[in-house]
Amino acid sequence: MTNQNWQKSSYSEEGSACVYLASTPTGTILLRESDSPETILTTNPRQIATLIATLRSEHHVH
């Protein structure tokens, strides 16, 4: 899992805590945070899409 193509979230600012995502050949989505890159959460595309939609809707409410 160390050779993943990690992509930084476009909402992460330089110098702040950043969120990274990567996908595996089996379709699993991996998430990690720059302050603790050894901790990796796993999910699937449907769940991450729900998370992103929820975060976007929360962002627009405030």
Residue pairs with C-beta under 8 A, 6 or more apart in sequence:
1 24
1 30
1 40
4 22
4 24
4 30
5 22
5 23
6 20
6 21
6 22
6 32
7 20
7 21
7 22
8 18
8 19
8 20
9 18
9 19
9 20
9 21
11 19
12 18
12 19
12 34
17 33
17 34
17 35
18 33
18 34
19 31
19 32
19 33
19 34
20 31
20 32
20 33
20 34
20 37
21 29
21 30
21 31
21 48
22 29
22 30
23 29
23 30
24 30
27 44
27 45
28 42
28 43
28 44
29 42
29 43
29 44
29 45
29 47
29 48
30 40
30 41
30 42
31 40
31 41
31 42
31 43
31 48
32 39
32 40
32 41
33 39
43 51
